[in-house]
Amino acid sequence: MAAPIFVIQKHDARRLHYDVRLEVDGVLKSWAVPRGPSADPAQKRLAVPTDDHAMSYAEFEGVIGSGRYGSGAVIVWDLGVYRNLTRKAGAEVPMATALAHGHAKFWLQGVKLTGAWALTRTRTSANGDWLMVKVRDDHADPTWTPAETSVLSGLTIEEIARTA
């Protein structure tokens, strides 16, 4: 069985954000992360759950037309596979179960991101917000600054927007 994929799409909609998407049970579970993922374990990033997306959306790059849901430019900022690290009593917790329970830990192996991250639903949020946090591992780096170009086309979000 092939490893599940993840994709992070930089999306210039009403507000610039990064859509973090994990393949779970044949769909892309999604969170909008306003400031994008961080490689610094001290940085807790807000992750707002969004609608599930079809797997075919994983490599979408372009401009969503005005007046449509999510209108604006989109690039594939990172893409790769992930491994579920969520455990309870030494046994792996299926990703769908982990997310339903409000905490998932996973290893990303992408073009830009490598290492472990955790998504945790906040207890104080009325709208079900989550936090995305880098796990302390050999890939944690508070000084890391990623390239802001697409891993598919090499274009920036501004260049994609000009193609519309």
DSSP file (Angstrom, degrees, kcal/mol; ACC not computed):
  #  RESIDUE AA STRUCTURE BP1 BP2  ACC     N-H-->O    O-->H-N    N-H-->O    O-->H-N    TCO  KAPPA ALPHA  PHI   PSI    X-CA   Y-CA   Z-CA
    1    1 A M              0   0    0      0, 0.0     2,-0.1     0, 0.0     0, 0.0   0.000 360.0 360.0 360.0 131.6    0.0    0.0    0.0
    2    2 A A        -     0   0    0      1,-0.1     3,-0.1     3,-0.0     0, 0.0  -0.343 360.0-100.6 -70.2 148.8    1.4    3.4   -1.0
    3    3 A A        -     0   0    0      1,-0.1    -1,-0.1    -2,-0.1    80,-0.1  -0.402  43.7-104.5 -65.4 144.3    2.1    6.0    1.6
    4    4 A P        -     0   0    0      0, 0.0    78,-2.5     0, 0.0     2,-0.2  -0.363  38.6-125.1 -68.3 153.2   -0.6    8.7    2.0
    5    5 A I  E     -A   81   0A   0     76,-0.3    18,-2.7    -3,-0.1     2,-0.3  -0.532  17.7-161.2 -96.2 162.8    0.2   12.1    0.5
    6    6 A F  E     -AB  80  22A   0     74,-2.3    74,-2.1    16,-0.2     2,-0.3  -0.967   6.9-172.2-132.9 154.7    0.2   15.6    1.9
    7    7 A V  E     -AB  79  21A   0     14,-2.1    14,-2.7    -2,-0.3     2,-0.5  -0.993  11.5-158.8-142.7 144.3    0.1   18.8    0.1
    8    8 A I  E     -AB  78  20A   0     70,-2.7    70,-1.9    -2,-0.3    69,-1.6  -0.981  14.0-167.3-123.9 118.2    0.5   22.4    1.2
    9    9 A Q  E     -AB  76  19A   0     10,-2.2    10,-3.3    -2,-0.5     2,-0.5  -0.912  17.2-139.4-108.9 125.0   -1.0   25.0   -1.1
   10   10 A K  E     -AB  75  18A   0     65,-1.6    65,-2.3    -2,-0.5     2,-0.5  -0.733  29.2-168.5 -80.0 128.1   -0.2   28.7   -0.7
   11   11 A H  E     -AB  74  17A   0      6,-3.1     6,-2.0    -2,-0.5     2,-1.2  -0.967  23.0-162.3-133.2 116.2   -3.5   30.4   -1.3
   12   12 A D  E     +AB  73  16A   0     61,-2.8    61,-0.8    -2,-0.5     4,-0.2  -0.669  44.3 133.1 -97.9  78.4   -4.1   34.1   -1.8
   13   13 A A  S    S-     0   0    0     -2,-1.2     3,-0.1     2,-1.1    60,-0.1   0.265  84.4 -35.8 -96.8-136.8   -7.8   34.3   -1.2
   14   14 A R  S    S+     0   0    0      1,-0.2     2,-0.4    58,-0.1    -2,-0.1   0.907 143.1  14.3 -54.7 -39.6   -9.5   36.9    1.1
   15   15 A R  S    S-     0   0    0     -4,-0.1    -2,-1.1     0, 0.0     2,-0.2  -0.989  94.3-104.7-133.5 144.2   -6.3   36.5    3.2
   16   16 A L  E     +B   12   0A   0     -2,-0.4     2,-0.3    -4,-0.2    -4,-0.2  -0.494  58.4 144.0 -66.4 132.0   -3.0   34.9    2.3
   17   17 A H  E     -B   11   0A   0     -6,-2.0    -6,-3.1    -2,-0.2     2,-0.5  -0.940  47.6-109.9-157.1 176.1   -2.7   31.5    4.0
   18   18 A Y  E     -BC  10  33A   0     15,-1.8    15,-3.5    -2,-0.3     2,-0.8  -0.979  22.0-144.6-118.8 127.0   -1.4   28.0    3.5
   19   19 A D  E     -BC   9  32A   0    -10,-3.3   -10,-2.2    -2,-0.5     2,-0.6  -0.830  13.3-159.3 -93.5 111.9   -3.8   25.1    3.1
   20   20 A V  E     -BC   8  31A   0     11,-2.9    11,-2.1    -2,-0.8     2,-0.4  -0.819  14.2-174.4 -92.4 123.6   -2.3   22.0    4.8
   21   21 A R  E     -BC   7  30A   0    -14,-2.7   -14,-2.1    -2,-0.6     2,-0.4  -0.978  11.1-170.4-128.8 130.0   -3.9   18.9    3.4
   22   22 A L  E     -BC   6  29A   0      7,-2.4     7,-2.8    -2,-0.4     2,-0.5  -0.964  28.2-120.9-117.5 132.4   -3.5   15.2    4.5
   23   23 A E  E     + C   0  28A   0    -18,-2.7     2,-0.4    -2,-0.4     5,-0.2  -0.606  42.0 166.4 -70.6 121.1   -4.8   12.3    2.6
   24   24 A V  E >   - C   0  27A   0      3,-2.9     3,-1.6    -2,-0.5    -2,-0.0  -0.964  65.8 -19.8-140.6 119.7   -7.2   10.4    5.0
   25   25 A D  T 3  S-     0   0    0     -2,-0.4     3,-0.1     1,-0.3    -2,-0.0   0.859 128.1 -47.4  50.6  42.5   -9.6    7.7    3.8
   26   26 A G  T 3  S+     0   0    0      1,-0.2    29,-0.5    28,-0.0     2,-0.3   0.504 122.9  82.2  84.5   4.2   -9.5    8.8    0.2
   27   27 A V  E <  S-CD  24  54A   0     -3,-1.6    -3,-2.9    27,-0.1     2,-0.8  -0.880  81.2-108.1-131.3 167.1  -10.0   12.6    0.7
   28   28 A L  E     -CD  23  53A   0     25,-3.2    25,-2.1    -2,-0.3     2,-0.3  -0.864  27.9-151.6 -97.8 106.0   -7.7   15.5    1.6
   29   29 A K  E     -C   22   0A   0     -7,-2.8    -7,-2.4    -2,-0.8     2,-0.4  -0.600  26.7-155.7 -71.9 138.0   -8.5   16.7    5.2
   30   30 A S  E     +CD  21  50A   0     20,-0.5    20,-2.4    -2,-0.3     2,-0.3  -0.928  27.6 179.5-135.0 144.5   -7.7   20.4    5.2
   31   31 A W  E     -CD  20  49A   0    -11,-2.1   -11,-2.9    -2,-0.4     2,-0.6  -0.997  25.7-134.0-136.7 136.5   -6.7   23.2    7.5
   32   32 A A  E     -CD  19  48A   0     16,-3.3    16,-2.9    -2,-0.3   -13,-0.2  -0.832  19.9-167.2 -89.6 122.6   -6.0   26.8    6.7
   33   33 A V  E >   -C   18   0A   0    -15,-3.5   -15,-1.8    -2,-0.6     3,-1.2  -0.911   6.5-159.3-114.1 102.5   -2.8   27.9    8.4
   34   34 A P  T 3  S+     0   0    0      0, 0.0    -1,-0.2     0, 0.0    13,-0.1   0.849  90.6  30.2 -54.7 -42.2   -2.5   31.7    8.2
   35   35 A R  T 3  S-     0   0    0     11,-0.3   -18,-0.1     1,-0.2   -19,-0.0   0.405 112.2-121.6 -99.9   3.0    1.2   32.0    8.7
   36   36 A G    <   -     0   0    0     -3,-1.2    -1,-0.2    10,-0.2    10,-0.0   0.073  45.8 -43.9  78.7 165.2    2.1   28.7    7.2
   37   37 A P        -     0   0    0      0, 0.0     2,-0.4     0, 0.0    96,-0.1  -0.328  56.9-147.6 -67.0 149.5    4.0   25.8    8.9
   38   38 A S        -     0   0    0      5,-0.2     7,-0.1    94,-0.1    96,-0.1  -0.915  17.1-150.8-118.5 145.6    7.0   26.6   11.0
   39   39 A A  S    S+     0   0    0     -2,-0.4   102,-2.5   102,-0.3   104,-0.1   0.290  76.7  95.7 -92.1   8.0   10.1   24.4   11.5
   40   40 A D    >   -     0   0    0    100,-0.2     3,-2.1   102,-0.2    94,-0.5  -0.891  66.0-153.6-102.6 114.3   10.5   26.0   15.0
   41   41 A P  T 3  S+     0   0    0      0, 0.0    -1,-0.1     0, 0.0    95,-0.1   0.702  94.3  63.6 -60.1 -18.4    8.9   23.9   17.8
   42   42 A A  T 3  S+     0   0    0     91,-0.1     2,-0.6     2,-0.0    -3,-0.0   0.630  87.2  86.0 -79.4 -12.6    8.4   27.0   19.9
   43   43 A Q    <   -     0   0    0     -3,-2.1     2,-0.6    91,-0.1    91,-0.5  -0.806  61.5-164.4 -94.8 117.4    5.9   28.4   17.2
   44   44 A K  E     -E  133   0A   0     -2,-0.6     2,-0.5    89,-0.1    89,-0.2  -0.895  12.6-156.8 -97.9 122.7    2.3   27.3   17.6
   45   45 A R  E     -E  132   0A   0     87,-2.3    87,-3.0    -2,-0.6     2,-0.1  -0.880  16.9-120.3-108.1 128.6    0.5   28.0   14.4
   46   46 A L  E     -E  131   0A   0     -2,-0.5     2,-0.4    85,-0.2   -11,-0.3  -0.394  28.0-168.5 -58.8 135.3   -3.3   28.4   14.2
   47   47 A A  E     -E  130   0A   0     83,-2.7    83,-2.5   -14,-0.2   -14,-0.2  -0.933   3.4-161.9-133.3 108.3   -4.9   25.8   11.9
   48   48 A V  E     -D   32   0A   0    -16,-2.9   -16,-3.3    -2,-0.4    81,-0.1  -0.797  23.4-121.2 -94.9 121.1   -8.5   26.4   10.9
   49   49 A P  E     -D   31   0A   0      0, 0.0   -18,-0.3     0, 0.0     2,-0.2  -0.326  35.4-178.2 -63.0 141.3  -10.3   23.4    9.6
   50   50 A T  E     -D   30   0A   0    -20,-2.4   -20,-0.5     1,-0.1     3,-0.1  -0.692  37.3 -58.6-126.6-178.4  -11.8   23.8    6.1
   51   51 A D  E     -     0   0A   0     -2,-0.2    -1,-0.1     1,-0.1     2,-0.1  -0.265  57.6-104.4 -62.1 147.1  -13.8   21.5    3.8
   52   52 A D  E     -     0   0A   0    -23,-0.1     2,-0.3    -3,-0.1   -23,-0.2  -0.392  39.1-148.2 -63.0 151.0  -12.4   18.2    2.7
   53   53 A H  E     -D   28   0A   0    -25,-2.1   -25,-3.2    -3,-0.1     2,-0.1  -0.911  17.4-101.9-123.9 153.7  -11.1   18.2   -0.9
   54   54 A A  E >   -D   27   0A   0     -2,-0.3     3,-2.0   -27,-0.2     4,-0.2  -0.369  33.7-114.8 -67.8 151.4  -11.0   15.5   -3.5
   55   55 A M  G >  S+     0   0    0    -29,-0.5     3,-1.9     1,-0.3     4,-0.2   0.816 113.7  69.0 -57.5 -31.3   -7.6   13.8   -4.1
   56   56 A S  G >  S+     0   0    0      1,-0.3     3,-0.6     2,-0.1    -1,-0.3   0.696  88.2  66.4 -62.6 -17.7   -7.5   15.3   -7.6
   57   57 A Y  G X  S+     0   0    0     -3,-2.0     3,-2.0     1,-0.2    -1,-0.3   0.610  74.3  91.8 -78.2 -12.1   -7.1   18.8   -6.0
   58   58 A A  G <  S+     0   0    0     -3,-1.9    -1,-0.2     1,-0.3    -2,-0.1   0.803  94.5  34.5 -57.0 -33.3   -3.6   17.8   -4.6
   59   59 A E  G <  S+     0   0    0     -3,-0.6    -1,-0.3    -4,-0.2     2,-0.3   0.152  85.3 135.5-110.3  19.8   -1.8   19.2   -7.7
   60   60 A F    <   +     0   0    0     -3,-2.0     2,-0.3    15,-0.1    -3,-0.1  -0.511  21.9 165.1 -70.8 131.6   -4.1   22.1   -8.4
   61   61 A E        +     0   0    0     -2,-0.3     2,-0.3    14,-0.1    14,-0.2  -0.972  31.9  64.8-145.4 131.1   -2.2   25.3   -9.2
   62   62 A G  E    S-F   74   0A   0     12,-1.9    12,-2.8    -2,-0.3     2,-0.5  -0.994  83.2 -45.9 155.9-153.7   -3.8   28.3  -10.8
   63   63 A V  E     -F   73   0A   0     -2,-0.3     2,-0.5    10,-0.2    10,-0.2  -0.973  37.5-144.4-122.1 124.4   -6.4   31.0  -10.2
   64   64 A I  E     -F   72   0A   0      8,-2.7     8,-1.8    -2,-0.5     3,-0.1  -0.776  40.0-107.5 -84.3 125.2   -9.8   30.3   -8.8
   65   65 A G    >   -     0   0    0     -2,-0.5     3,-1.7     6,-0.2    -1,-0.1  -0.048  36.5 -87.4 -60.0 153.2  -12.2   32.7  -10.5
   66   66 A S  T 3  S+     0   0    0      1,-0.2    -1,-0.1     5,-0.1     3,-0.1  -0.266 112.7  26.1 -57.5 140.2  -13.8   35.7   -8.8
   67   67 A G  T 3  S+     0   0    0      1,-0.3    -1,-0.2    -3,-0.1     2,-0.2   0.348  98.4 109.8  86.0  -5.9  -17.0   35.0   -7.1
   68   68 A R  S X  S-     0   0    0     -3,-1.7     3,-1.8     1,-0.1    -1,-0.3  -0.681  84.9 -83.1 -99.3 156.4  -16.2   31.3   -6.5
   69   69 A Y  T 3  S+     0   0    0      1,-0.3    -1,-0.1    -2,-0.2    -4,-0.0  -0.358 117.6   8.6 -56.1 127.0  -15.4   29.7   -3.2
   70   70 A G  T 3  S-     0   0    0      1,-0.2    -6,-0.3    -2,-0.1    -1,-0.3   0.732  88.4-173.6  75.1  23.1  -11.8   30.3   -2.4
   71   71 A S    <   +     0   0    0     -3,-1.8     2,-0.2    -8,-0.1    -6,-0.2  -0.199  37.8  68.7 -56.2 140.1  -11.2   32.7   -5.3
   72   72 A G  E    S- F   0  64A   0     -8,-1.8    -8,-2.7   -59,-0.1   -59,-0.2  -0.767  86.6 -43.3 138.1 177.6   -7.6   33.7   -5.8
   73   73 A A  E     -AF  12  63A   0    -61,-0.8   -61,-2.8   -10,-0.2     2,-0.4  -0.483  48.5-169.5 -80.8 146.1   -4.2   32.4   -6.8
   74   74 A V  E     -AF  11  62A   0    -12,-2.8   -12,-1.9   -63,-0.2     2,-0.3  -1.000   6.9-179.1-137.4 132.5   -3.0   29.0   -5.6
   75   75 A I  E     -A   10   0A   0    -65,-2.3   -65,-1.6    -2,-0.4     2,-1.2  -0.937  37.1-114.4-123.3 156.0    0.5   27.4   -5.8
   76   76 A V  E     +A    9   0A   0     -2,-0.3    75,-2.8   -67,-0.2    76,-0.6  -0.776  36.5 179.1 -86.4  98.9    1.6   23.9   -4.6
   77   77 A W  E     -     0   0A   0    -69,-1.6     2,-0.3    -2,-1.2   -68,-0.2   0.850  65.7  -2.1 -74.2 -37.3    4.0   25.1   -2.0
   78   78 A D  E     -A    8   0A   0    -70,-1.9   -70,-2.7    -3,-0.2     2,-0.3  -0.987  63.2-178.8-152.8 155.7    5.0   21.6   -0.9
   79   79 A L  E     +A    7   0A   0     -2,-0.3    32,-0.9   -72,-0.2     2,-0.3  -0.983  25.7 103.8-155.6 140.2    4.1   18.1   -1.7
   80   80 A G  E     -AG   6 110A   0    -74,-2.1   -74,-2.3    -2,-0.3     2,-0.3  -0.937  58.7 -64.6 178.7-154.3    5.1   14.7   -0.5
   81   81 A V  E     -AG   5 109A   0     28,-1.8    28,-2.8   -76,-0.3     2,-0.3  -0.787  37.1-153.7-118.2 163.3    4.1   11.7    1.6
   82   82 A Y  E     - G   0 108A   0    -78,-2.5     2,-0.4    -2,-0.3    26,-0.2  -0.944   6.9-144.8-136.7 161.6    3.5   11.3    5.3
   83   83 A R  E     - G   0 107A   0     24,-2.1    24,-2.8    -2,-0.3     2,-0.3  -0.993  25.8-120.5-126.2 130.3    3.6    8.7    7.9
   84   84 A N  E     + G   0 106A   0     -2,-0.4    22,-0.3    22,-0.2     8,-0.0  -0.547  29.7 175.1 -70.3 125.7    1.2    8.5   10.9
   85   85 A L        +     0   0    0     20,-3.0     2,-0.3    -2,-0.3    21,-0.2   0.317  35.2 126.9-110.1   4.0    3.1    8.7   14.2
   86   86 A T        +     0   0    0     19,-0.9     7,-2.4     7,-0.2     2,-0.3  -0.483  35.9 175.5 -71.1 126.2    0.0    8.8   16.4
   87   87 A R  E     -J   92   0B   0     -2,-0.3     2,-0.3     5,-0.3     5,-0.2  -0.951  22.0-173.4-133.1 150.0    0.2    6.1   19.1
   88   88 A K  E >  S-J   91   0B   0      3,-2.5     3,-2.0    -2,-0.3    -2,-0.0  -0.957  82.8 -10.3-142.2 125.6   -1.8    5.0   22.1
   89   89 A A  T 3  S-     0   0    0     -2,-0.3     3,-0.1     1,-0.3    -1,-0.0   0.852 129.9 -57.1  53.5  37.1   -0.6    2.2   24.4
   90   90 A G  T 3  S+     0   0    0      1,-0.2     2,-0.3     0, 0.0    -1,-0.3   0.353 116.2 109.4  82.0  -6.8    2.1    1.5   21.9
   91   91 A A  E <  S-J   88   0B   0     -3,-2.0    -3,-2.5     1,-0.0    -1,-0.2  -0.793  75.5-104.6-106.1 146.9   -0.3    0.8   19.0
   92   92 A E  E     -J   87   0B   0     -2,-0.3    -5,-0.3    -5,-0.2    -7,-0.0  -0.462  27.6-143.8 -67.4 134.1   -0.8    3.0   15.9
   93   93 A V        -     0   0    0     -7,-2.4    -7,-0.2    -2,-0.2     5,-0.1  -0.884  28.8-109.8 -95.6 125.2   -4.1    5.0   16.0
   94   94 A P     >  -     0   0    0      0, 0.0     4,-2.8     0, 0.0     3,-0.4  -0.234  26.4-119.1 -54.4 144.1   -5.6    5.3   12.5
   95   95 A M  H  > S+     0   0    0      1,-0.2     4,-2.7     2,-0.2     5,-0.2   0.881 112.9  53.2 -57.4 -42.3   -5.3    8.9   11.2
   96   96 A A  H  > S+     0   0    0      1,-0.2     4,-2.0     2,-0.2    -1,-0.2   0.897 112.5  45.5 -60.4 -39.5   -9.1    9.3   10.9
   97   97 A T  H  > S+     0   0    0     -3,-0.4     4,-2.0     2,-0.2    -2,-0.2   0.916 111.1  52.5 -68.9 -44.0   -9.5    8.2   14.5
   98   98 A A  H  X>S+     0   0    0     -4,-2.8     5,-2.3     1,-0.2     4,-0.5   0.922 112.0  45.7 -58.3 -45.2   -6.6   10.5   15.7
   99   99 A L  H ><5S+     0   0    0     -4,-2.7     3,-0.9     1,-0.2    -1,-0.2   0.895 109.9  53.7 -67.1 -39.2   -8.2   13.5   14.0
  100  100 A A  H 3<5S+     0   0    0     -4,-2.0    -1,-0.2     1,-0.3    -2,-0.2   0.843 109.7  49.2 -62.0 -32.7  -11.7   12.7   15.4
  101  101 A H  H 3<5S-     0   0    0     -4,-2.0    -1,-0.3     2,-0.2    -2,-0.2   0.527 120.3-111.5 -85.7  -6.6  -10.1   12.6   18.8
  102  102 A G  T <<5S+     0   0    0     -3,-0.9    19,-2.6    -4,-0.5     2,-0.3   0.617  85.4  81.4  92.8  12.5   -8.4   15.9   18.3
  103  103 A H  E   < + H   0 120A   0     -5,-2.3     2,-0.4    17,-0.2    17,-0.2  -0.906  42.7 166.4-154.0 125.7   -4.7   15.0   18.1
  104  104 A A  E     - H   0 119A   0     15,-2.5    15,-2.8    -2,-0.3     2,-0.4  -0.999  13.7-164.3-137.3 140.7   -2.5   13.6   15.3
  105  105 A K  E     + H   0 118A   0     -2,-0.4   -20,-3.0    13,-0.2   -19,-0.9  -0.982  20.9 167.7-122.8 136.0    1.2   13.3   15.0
  106  106 A F  E     -GH  84 117A   0     11,-2.5    11,-2.6    -2,-0.4     2,-0.5  -0.985  34.2-125.9-151.0 155.0    2.8   12.7   11.6
  107  107 A W  E     -GH  83 116A   0    -24,-2.8   -24,-2.1    -2,-0.3     2,-0.4  -0.919  25.9-153.4-104.5 121.8    6.1   12.6    9.7
  108  108 A L  E     -GH  82 115A   0      7,-3.3     7,-1.9    -2,-0.5     2,-0.4  -0.802  12.6-174.4 -96.3 136.2    6.2   14.7    6.5
  109  109 A Q  E     +GH  81 114A   0    -28,-2.8   -28,-1.8    -2,-0.4     5,-0.2  -0.793  34.0 138.1-128.1  87.8    8.6   13.8    3.7
  110  110 A G  E     -G   80   0A   0      3,-3.1   -30,-0.2    -2,-0.4  -103,-0.0  -0.449  68.5 -93.3-119.0-170.7    8.2   16.6    1.2
  111  111 A V  S    S+     0   0    0    -32,-0.9   -33,-0.1    -2,-0.2   -31,-0.1   0.904 123.4  13.1 -72.0 -43.5   10.2   18.7   -1.1
  112  112 A K  S    S+     0   0    0      1,-0.1     2,-0.4   -33,-0.1   -34,-0.1   0.819 123.3  58.1-101.5 -41.7   10.5   21.5    1.6
  113  113 A L        +     0   0    0    -34,-0.1    -3,-3.1     2,-0.0     2,-0.4  -0.794  52.8 165.7-102.6 133.2    9.3   20.0    4.8
  114  114 A T  E     +H  109   0A   0     -2,-0.4     2,-0.2    -5,-0.2    -5,-0.2  -0.993  41.4  42.2-139.3 136.7   10.8   16.9    6.5
  115  115 A G  E    S-H  108   0A   0     -7,-1.9    -7,-3.3    -2,-0.4     2,-0.3  -0.741  85.8 -39.5 126.5-172.8   10.2   15.8   10.0
  116  116 A A  E     +H  107   0A   0     19,-0.3    19,-2.5    -9,-0.3     2,-0.3  -0.712  47.0 173.1 -97.9 140.5    7.4   15.4   12.6
  117  117 A W  E     -HI 106 134A   0    -11,-2.6   -11,-2.5    -2,-0.3     2,-0.4  -0.912  16.4-145.7-133.6 162.2    4.5   17.8   13.2
  118  118 A A  E     -HI 105 133A   0     15,-2.4    15,-2.5    -2,-0.3     2,-0.5  -0.988   2.1-157.3-131.1 143.1    1.4   17.6   15.4
  119  119 A L  E     +HI 104 132A   0    -15,-2.8   -15,-2.5    -2,-0.4     2,-0.4  -0.988  18.9 179.2-115.1 126.1   -2.1   18.9   14.9
  120  120 A T  E     -HI 103 131A   0     11,-2.3    11,-2.3    -2,-0.5     2,-0.2  -0.992  26.4-129.7-133.5 127.4   -4.1   19.4   18.1
  121  121 A R  E     - I   0 130A   0    -19,-2.6     9,-0.3    -2,-0.4     2,-0.2  -0.543  31.2-122.2 -71.9 136.0   -7.6   20.7   18.4
  122  122 A T        -     0   0    0      7,-2.8     3,-0.3    -2,-0.2     6,-0.1  -0.573   7.6-146.9 -81.3 144.1   -7.8   23.5   21.0
  123  123 A R  S    S+     0   0    0     -2,-0.2    -1,-0.1     1,-0.2    -2,-0.0   0.732  96.0  53.3 -79.0 -23.7  -10.2   23.0   23.9
  124  124 A T  S    S+     0   0    0      5,-0.0     2,-0.4     4,-0.0    -1,-0.2   0.530  82.7 105.8 -92.3  -5.4  -11.0   26.7   24.1
  125  125 A S    >   -     0   0    0     -3,-0.3     3,-0.6     4,-0.2    -4,-0.0  -0.606  51.8-162.2 -83.9 129.5  -12.1   27.3   20.5
  126  126 A A  T 3  S+     0   0    0     -2,-0.4    -1,-0.2     1,-0.2    -3,-0.0   0.776  93.8  45.4 -75.2 -26.5  -15.8   27.7   19.8
  127  127 A N  T 3  S-     0   0    0      0, 0.0    -1,-0.2     0, 0.0    -2,-0.1   0.205 119.3-102.3-106.0  16.4  -15.2   26.9   16.1
  128  128 A G    <   +     0   0    0     -3,-0.6    -2,-0.1     1,-0.1    -5,-0.1   0.791  54.5 178.2  76.6  28.3  -12.9   23.9   16.4
  129  129 A D        -     0   0    0    -81,-0.1    -7,-2.8    -8,-0.1     2,-0.3  -0.230  10.3-155.2 -62.7 155.1   -9.6   25.6   15.7
  130  130 A W  E     -EI  47 121A   0    -83,-2.5   -83,-2.7    -9,-0.3     2,-0.4  -0.752   9.5-129.9-122.2 169.1   -6.4   23.5   15.8
  131  131 A L  E     -EI  46 120A   0    -11,-2.3   -11,-2.3    -2,-0.3     2,-0.5  -0.980  11.4-153.0-120.1 139.3   -2.8   24.2   16.4
  132  132 A M  E     +EI  45 119A   0    -87,-3.0   -87,-2.3    -2,-0.4     2,-0.4  -0.965  22.3 177.0-111.0 124.1    0.0   23.0   14.1
  133  133 A V  E     -EI  44 118A   0    -15,-2.5   -15,-2.4    -2,-0.5     2,-0.3  -0.984  30.7-122.4-133.5 137.0    3.3   22.6   15.9
  134  134 A K  E     - I   0 117A   0    -91,-0.5   -17,-0.3   -94,-0.5     2,-0.3  -0.616  31.1-130.2 -73.3 131.7    6.7   21.3   14.8
  135  135 A V        -     0   0    0    -19,-2.5     2,-0.6    -2,-0.3   -19,-0.3  -0.616  29.6-101.1 -80.7 142.6    7.9   18.3   16.9
  136  136 A R  S    S+     0   0    0     -2,-0.3     2,-0.3   -95,-0.1    -1,-0.1  -0.531  71.4 126.2 -67.0 115.2   11.4   18.6   18.3
  137  137 A D  S >  S-     0   0    0     -2,-0.6     3,-1.6   -21,-0.1    -3,-0.0  -0.859  78.3 -73.2-153.0-173.7   13.5   16.4   16.1
  138  138 A D  T 3  S+     0   0    0      1,-0.3    -2,-0.1    -2,-0.3   -23,-0.0   0.630 127.7  56.1 -66.5 -12.2   16.7   16.6   14.0
  139  139 A H  T 3  S+     0   0    0     -4,-0.2    -1,-0.3   -23,-0.0     2,-0.2   0.426  76.6 114.9-100.7  -0.5   14.8   18.7   11.4
  140  140 A A    <   +     0   0    0     -3,-1.6  -100,-0.2    -5,-0.1  -101,-0.1  -0.535  36.3 165.1 -69.6 133.7   13.6   21.4   13.8
  141  141 A D    >   -     0   0    0   -102,-2.5     3,-1.7    -2,-0.2  -102,-0.3  -0.753  28.2-165.9-156.0 101.4   15.2   24.7   12.8
  142  142 A P  T 3  S+     0   0    0      0, 0.0  -102,-0.2     0, 0.0    -1,-0.1   0.694  93.4  53.4 -62.9 -17.4   14.0   28.1   14.1
  143  143 A T  T 3  S+     0   0    0   -104,-0.1     2,-0.1     2,-0.0  -103,-0.0   0.469  78.5 125.0 -95.9  -1.9   16.1   29.9   11.4
  144  144 A W    <   -     0   0    0     -3,-1.7  -105,-0.3     1,-0.0  -104,-0.1  -0.366  35.3-176.6 -65.7 130.3   14.6   28.0    8.4
  145  145 A T        -     0   0    0     -2,-0.1     3,-0.1  -107,-0.1     2,-0.1  -0.953  16.2-146.6-127.3 110.2   13.2   30.2    5.7
  146  146 A P        -     0   0    0      0, 0.0     2,-0.2     0, 0.0   -34,-0.0  -0.332  23.9 -99.4 -77.3 156.8   11.6   28.3    2.8
  147  147 A A        -     0   0    0      1,-0.1   -35,-0.0   -70,-0.1     0, 0.0  -0.504  26.5-140.3 -66.5 142.0   11.5   29.3   -0.8
  148  148 A E        +     0   0    0     -2,-0.2     9,-0.5    -3,-0.1     2,-0.2   0.016  67.0 105.6 -96.9  27.5    8.1   30.9   -1.6
  149  149 A T  B    S-K  156   0C   0      7,-0.1     7,-0.2   -72,-0.1     2,-0.1  -0.682  78.9 -93.1-105.5 161.0    7.9   29.2   -5.0
  150  150 A S     >  -     0   0    0      5,-2.7     4,-0.9    -2,-0.2   -73,-0.2  -0.446  19.5-143.7 -69.1 140.1    5.8   26.3   -6.2
  151  151 A V  T  4 S+     0   0    0    -75,-2.8    -1,-0.1    -2,-0.1   -74,-0.1   0.609 101.5  44.3 -78.1 -11.9    7.4   22.8   -6.1
  152  152 A L  T  4 S+     0   0    0    -76,-0.6    -1,-0.1     3,-0.1   -75,-0.1   0.882 131.5  12.6 -94.3 -50.9    5.6   22.0   -9.3
  153  153 A S  T  4 S-     0   0    0      2,-0.2    -2,-0.1   -77,-0.2     3,-0.1   0.650  86.9-127.3-104.5 -18.9    6.1   25.1  -11.6
  154  154 A G     <  +     0   0    0     -4,-0.9     2,-0.2     1,-0.3    -3,-0.1   0.481  67.4 131.0  80.2   2.1    8.8   27.1   -9.8
  155  155 A L        -     0   0    0     -6,-0.1    -5,-2.7     1,-0.1    -1,-0.3  -0.513  56.2-124.9 -88.0 155.5    6.5   30.1   -9.9
  156  156 A T  B  >  -K  149   0C   0     -7,-0.2     4,-2.1    -2,-0.2     5,-0.2  -0.461  31.1-106.3 -86.1 168.4    5.5   32.4   -7.1
  157  157 A I  H  > S+     0   0    0     -9,-0.5     4,-2.2     1,-0.2     5,-0.1   0.848 122.5  54.9 -64.9 -32.8    1.9   33.1   -6.1
  158  158 A E  H  > S+     0   0    0      2,-0.2     4,-1.5     1,-0.2    -1,-0.2   0.895 107.4  49.3 -66.3 -40.0    2.2   36.6   -7.7
  159  159 A E  H  4 S+     0   0    0      2,-0.2     4,-0.5     1,-0.2    -2,-0.2   0.898 111.1  49.4 -66.4 -40.1    3.4   35.0  -11.0
  160  160 A I  H >< S+     0   0    0     -4,-2.1     3,-1.4     1,-0.2     4,-0.4   0.913 107.9  54.9 -62.7 -42.0    0.5   32.6  -11.0
  161  161 A A  H >< S+     0   0    0     -4,-2.2     3,-1.2     1,-0.3    -1,-0.2   0.849 102.3  57.2 -61.0 -34.5   -1.9   35.4  -10.3
  162  162 A R  T 3< S+     0   0    0     -4,-1.5    -1,-0.3     1,-0.2    -2,-0.2   0.643  94.8  67.2 -72.2 -13.6   -0.7   37.3  -13.4
  163  163 A T  T <         0   0    0     -3,-1.4    -1,-0.2    -4,-0.5    -2,-0.2   0.617 360.0 360.0 -80.7 -11.2   -1.6   34.3  -15.6
  164  164 A A    <         0   0    0     -3,-1.2    -1,-0.2    -4,-0.4    -2,-0.1   0.494 360.0 360.0 -74.1 360.0   -5.3   34.8  -15.0
